[in-house]
């Protein structure tokens, strides 16, 4: 069914109108997710460069808003999706909340805990829902790992590791003045590319007690931030772990999460479960191994930031829109979105000072 007819049908069924702020690459994934959502429809787009917004609506439909105030004054809009550069999330998010609009924010929530807290507080004060797009949590393979953790199948969990060995060209960083800056990107390989894996690791393992890290800019020019970082972690549950993130490993590999314990281990590569072994096997384990092998349909963004599917974003939006309708918090709310930002900034502090940082 063409998108415009689908939007009309959903509008007639009292779906929630959504406006997108920002017309960069990621806004296209939000638009596709909204089009595929069960009870949301795209109303339009605002971008500081109106030409970019016009290009966006020519592709996805909706209308161009000349100002953010115009968008927020539109009664058809019930929620706003923030797709601006990472360090420019707070201002439109807070304005949207103050206008009574629910807020969905592309990862990260913001680039400092203070700015995250400002968004969270504004949404709480306005009584609107706040969601963050950590779509990897909605993949079936991720949920199987979470279920195994909750059921104690790993025994005593001893290790939790995340590896994001990706590649980004110099042209990627040169493509936008905000890329590779502390103010608007918030960091490099860790904050921009690896944050999905950091979020997953925290979701699976629980919070981190202390971290020690080293970071460097090895091969890219004209950027302020790291293109490689290694951190060792001690989790609050006593387990140890490692985070490795880079954008300078050609040609780039699928991101990987490893969980190990006294009675089991599992390895997640993008959406594939490449290892799923437990001391106490169940009848379902072999079926899981077969079903979850080769699940990744794209490059996962390892070498090309556009080489991702939008099915994960669709799941995030469906949960967010259901949360609005049901009057509950989304599964990935502001507090959940803040966790990865806090850990990443602790890693940066350790790399900068050469000291172990307590969280």
C-alpha angles and dihedrals in degrees: 000000000000113000095243092055091047089051091050091050093049091046089055088052092057096257120171117265115227130198121200120218111205129027103217126124097286093054088071091061091049091050092050091047092050090049090053095042121112099232111013135083135190115251100177150294138265122200128165087234101060092198090064091050090051091052089049096053091044086061102036106021130236127097137295117248113206093203137021088238090059090053094048091049092056108106092208091066115087098163139026126215112209113212101159122123112298097256092049098059100097101064100052092037093054092045090051092050092049088052089055096253123138113242133225116182129196111233131309102047086219135318100259132041089236093058090044089054091050091056093044092049093047092052093046092048092049093045093235129135121255123203134178125205106241093145096171089077089066097056113110092233092054091049092050089055091048091050091050090052092049092048091052094240093143091058109213104002109227105169139030120179137176125196124186108173102171137154129231123176124228086249089062092059092041092053094081131026090223094057115103095014125123093221099054106015093039091213140337134259092354103045098035107032108017100042092096089059092044089053092049092048092052091045091053101036105030127234126336121242099195141357139197121193150171126202137179144173102235112165112002124090132212095024128117096205139070126277092190132034136167123193133181116210139200111200123212089246089061097255121131128223151167134228117198119181132171143154094197104072109104128244093008129236134225113276113258136207120191125192120184135177145156092281107028152003137209134186122201119197108187098302097338122100099213093173128030112161130151135175089230106047121199129206089255098055097082091047089051092051091052096042097046098047113104095006094139109099098182139033088271090233092292095135103359119045089207093054096096133101123240096223091098092052089049090056090049092051093046090054092045093050092045089051090055092049094044096042095238134118118268116253089250102043130165095280091052091047091052095057097074092045091054093050094046092051090049088053090050091049091052092048090049097047101031089230134117110257123214119215 
